[in-house]
């Protein structure tokens, strides 16, 4: 299911608290660092996913989604749009509930893969911005 309405996004943010950050970055100036930092500060369990790091924000990092040994609610993607179909397949494989493509990231094939498997899909939206707009204003 493609989620575009604010109520649907609010429900996702309220009810899904384990967030895998695909493309996590240790660079504090990048969204792939400061967005998960914000999420962690607001009660989410973040799971850095990047084969080039061993930990992020005090959490163990994993090389891929398939390496995460516990259930993940949201797969939050900070990768190029052309990487999204494979990430969507992995999100389906691990039983995630939501595929979230960050602001500037859209991929119809990935959205269809995830949606057809029963995942909720959010595209071209920032979790930090959405959380701020829906819960902090």
N, C-alpha and C positions, 0 to 999 in steps of 0.2 A: 504494500500500500504506500503510495507516494503521499507524504504529509507536507502540506503547504500552509495550512491554517494555523493561527496562533494557538488555538485550543489544543490541537493535536501536538504541537511542539511543546506546549506547557505540560501536557500529559507525559510525554517522553522524558522531559527534564525532571519531572516530579517523581517518576516511578522507576527510573533506570539509573543505578548509581555506580556500576562498575564499567569504566570507560577505557577501552584500549585505544591508545594514541598511536595510530599507524603513521610512521614518519616523524616520530618524536625527535626533537632537536635539543641539544645541550646549549645552543646559542640563545642567550636570554632575550635577544632582540627579535627572534623569529616567533611567529604565531604558534608554531609547533612546540614552543617552550612556554610562552606566557599564557596561552589558553589552558593547557593542562595544569599549570601552576594555579591559575584562578579557580579551575574546577576543584582541585584538591583543597584549596582554601575554603571552598563552599560545600565541603562534605562529600565529594565524590571520591571513589577509589580509582586512581588512575593507574594504567598499566602501559608503560612505555614499550613500543614495538619498533625496533630498529636494529638491524644486524650489526651496526657499528658502535653501539653503546652497551654497557653492561648494567648501568643504572641511570635513573633519571628522577630528580626531585625526591630522592631517598627511597625510591621503589626499584625493585629488580626489573631490568629490561629483558625483553625476549626478542629473538631474531625474527620470529614470524608469529602470526596469530595462532597457528597450529601448535606452537611451543608453549602457549599459556596454559598452565595446568588446572585452571579453575574457570567457571562460567563467566562470560563477559556479556554485559547487557548491550552496550553501544560500541560500535567500531567507528571511531572518529578519525577521518582520513585527512592527512596533510601531504598527499602525494599527487603527482600529475594526473590529469584526467585519463590518460591512456593506461595508467596502472590500475584504475578502478575495477575493471571486470574481474581480474584475478583476485583482488582484495574482496570483492563481493562474493566470489566463490568460496574463499576462505571463511568469510563471515558466516555464510550458510553452513559450511562444514562444521564450524565450532558451535553452532546453535545460538549465535547472537540474535538479539531481538530487533536491533536497529542498525542500519548502515547510514552514517552521517558523513556527507561530503562537505568539507568546510567551504567557506566563502571563496568564490572563484572556481570551484570544482564542480563540474557536472559531467555525467556520462550516462547516456540513455541505456546502453547495454548493461552497465553495472546496476542501474536502477531496476531494470527488468529482471535480471538474475536474482537480485535480493527480494524484490517484490513478489515475484513468482513463487519464491520459497517461503513466503509469509512474513518476511521482515518488513518493518516500517522503514521508509527511505526519506531522508532529508538531503536536499542538494543546495549548494550555493548559499549556505547559511553558517554563521559563526556561532558555536555553542556559547561562548562568552557573551557576545552581543545579545543573543536570544535570552540567556539567563538574566542578564542585566535588565533588559527591556521588560521581561515578564515578572521578575521577582524583586527587583531592587528599585523600581521607580515608583 
